[in-house]
């Protein structure tokens, strides 16, 4: 097999013929057209749709999704430091066949942790329905999403992910390093979009920042499962009533409520979260218990949500600061996430949280 591609330009017809051999047999790829997909939203990886031609009709998939580390040295260093490329490669090689939620077919998966080279070729599911994260999910859609992830959480409940040594806990040093960069991220956000400054949130963040590591430790002390970690609408396709989940770079061992709170805090409008957060939590709790997971009351879930959203007041700024402020898409995501996160801090009573 030829070397792992360093850029999308390396994905030539000859290389793709070898990479896709299990899917296309003796056929050959004769042409490839690269269509970038990550502009404005990808900050640690390059993602592109590869439209393929073959020497025979219907020899293989007409298109695939290619993922490689970003070419920018700073962004790549961040991805390597957080083990994001390693986690997604390991997911498709070790976990994908065991998860209880649909995921894209992986045609090619090659990783070299020592050199920092990674490449995935995944099933192109672009024909399926999507929901624009900037618009947000309806109450019915949000309920469907939360019920869909519950069996995945139940599957790994009780530290059953310990056999995966590449899977970090929430208080892992890489995440601690991220939250340690809160002040720089905050200053960047303020310089780029000063209209986002909220004095009440700033005061709460300053108080929570006095003991950042304690925030992570309190979340880590909760009952643990494996979570997707970036559970949001932009990482989902919808096949009728089925949620197809992709972008598995942030898999983490932490409370199952992590995905729930992250989704609710950034993917539904403030109006829906304010009016229906108890209904949504109850729907998730019923689905989790029905899948063999623990039974949480709404009050218990609200308490856990408060514990989770406290470090997110800091971590959220770090993540949002990585988006492309020069892009209309990136700016819209920043604004929506900030406004929703601000409301989530009220709903989950983070301003009253004691470290």
Secondary structure, DSSP 8 states (H G I E B T S, - for coil): -----SSGGG--HHHHHHHTHHHHTT--EEEEEEEE--TTT-SSEEEEEEEEEESSTTSS-SEEEEEEE-SSHHHHHHHHHTTHHHHHHHIIIIIGGG-SS----EEEEEEETTTTEEEEEEE--TTSB---TTT-B-HHHHHHHHHHHHHHHHHTTTTTTTT-TT--BTT-HHHHHHHTTHHHHHHHHHHH-GGG--HHHHHHHHHHGGGHHHHHHHHHTS--EEE-SS-SGGGEEEETTEEEE---TT-EEE-THHHHHHHHHHHB-HHHHHHHHHHHHHHHHHHHHHTT-----HHHHHHHHHHHHHHHHHHHHHHHTTS-TTSHHHHHHHHHHHHHHHHHHHHTTGGG---
